[in-house]
């Protein structure tokens, strides 16, 4: 997706700087990032999830780093559920509490992988104003949601990584749940 700075009325200039790399990463995972005017309010301003895609309303987008959190929702959801997002076929509740927590941790791993400052994704107005706390937990290696990501086959905790002769989280073995 090609965008110009004028497309972003967002006050978060740091997030805008990383938009192209975030979009490229998300699209390489197989999720489309689609510009669209969103007429209804959305949970995260300017972003809405659809079947295997994220709709972006640049006029409403406040925090570009929220793209990684929304991509995290797609990534930790089963392929059947991903294809049903936005339709009556979606099994509710969605996302589950486990998927919500996993999407937060997934977005941390993605930010690390892309070398994006954590405060771009975990901005002060997000995560129920617990962004500073979340960043502190992650920087200490306290990964809330890691059991879910490991159960979903996306990464290994240190014990399993050693057994598998692989790198431990925040390195991901796979980015998208099947």
N, C-alpha and C positions, 0 to 999 in steps of 0.2 A: 504494500500500500504506500503510495507516494503522497506525502502531505507537505504543506508549507507552514511556516510559523504563523501566518495569518489565519490558518485554519483553527488555531488554538486560542480562544479567549481565556484559557485556563490561567489562574493566578500562580500555578505551580510551574514556574519556568524550569526548574531542575528536572521535573518529570518530563517536560516537553523535549528536553535534550536527549532523553533516552528512548523516546517513542519509537523511532525507526528500529532500534535493536530489539525492543520488546515485541513489536509487531512481527518482525522477521522470525523471531524465536517462536512465537505463538503460531504463526502460519506454517513453520517447518514441522510443528507437531501435528499438523493436519486440521487445525481450526482456522476458519476464515475470520478475518476482521473486516466487517462490512460497514461503511458509512451509511447512516440512515437518520432521518429526522425522527426522534422519539417524541411522540405527542403526549404520552402518559408519564407521570413521575416514576422514577426507577429508584431502587434501593441505593445504588451508587450512581450519583449524577452523571448522565451522559453515557451510561453503559447498560446494556441489556443482553442477557443470554438467549440464544436460540439454538436450534438443533446443530450441534457441532460448529457453532459460530458465536461471535460476539459482535453485537451491533454497537456502533459508536456514533453518538450525536456530538460533533465537535463544538457546537454552540452551548451545550450543556455540560460537557466534560469538565470537571473541576480538577481532578487529580489523575494525570495520565498513568501513574504507577498502579492505580486500581485495576488496570488491564491485566496485570499479572495475577491478582487475586481472582478475578473472574475466570481467567484461563485455568487457574488452579481448580476451580469448581468443575470445569469441563474435564480436566485431566484425572481427577480422583473419582469421577462418576463412571459407572459401567458403560460400555459402548451402547447397550440397549437403551439405558436411561438418557445418555447424551443425545441420541437420535430423536428422543421424544420430547426434549425440552421445548416448552412453548406450545405443546399440544395436550389434548385430553388423554393421550396415551401415557403421559408421565405419571409414574407411580409416586404418590405422595405419602409421607412427607418427603420433600426434596428441597434442598439437600438435608440429609440427616445430620444430627449433631456431630457424628464422627467425620462425615465428609466436610462439614464446615471447618472443624479444627484442622483436618488434613489439608484443606485448601490454603489455610493460613500458613502452615509449615511448608507446603509445596511452593508457595510464593516466595518464602524466604530462600529456599534452595535455588529457585529460578533467579532471584536477585543476585545471589552469590555467584551463580554460574555466569551471569551476564555482566558481573562487576558493576552493578548498579547500587548506589548508596542505599542502605536500608531505609532511611527516612523518606526516600522517594516512594517506596511501596508502603511502608508503615508510617504514613504522614500523621500529623498531630490531630487531624479531624476524623481519622478513621479508627476502626477497631474499638469502638465505644470509649475512645480517649485512652485506651490502654497500649498504644503503640510503643511508648517509651519502655513500658514494662516488658512487652513482647520482645523488643530488640534486646533488652538486657538479658532475658531468659535465653534467647538464641545465641547471643555472644558468649554466654557461659556454658553452652553446650547442653542446655536443658530444653529438649525438643518436645514440647507438648504436641501430641499427634503422631509421633514417630511410630508407635505400635500399629496404628491404622495404615500408614504408608508402607510399612514393612509387610503387613498382612496382605495388602493389595498388590504386593510384588514389585513395588517401585524402588525400594532402597533397602539397605541393611543397617541395623544398629551395630555398634562396635563388636559385639560378641559374634553375631552372624557374619559380619564382614570378614572377621578372622577365619571363621570356619569355611567360608566360601572363597577365601583368598581374593577378596575384593575390597574396594574402598568403602568406608562407612559414610553414612549421612553426615554432611549435606550433599555428598556426591550421590546422584540418582543413578540407579541401574537402568531404569526406564522412566520416561516422563509421563506416560499415559497408561491408565488402567484399561485392561481389556474387558 
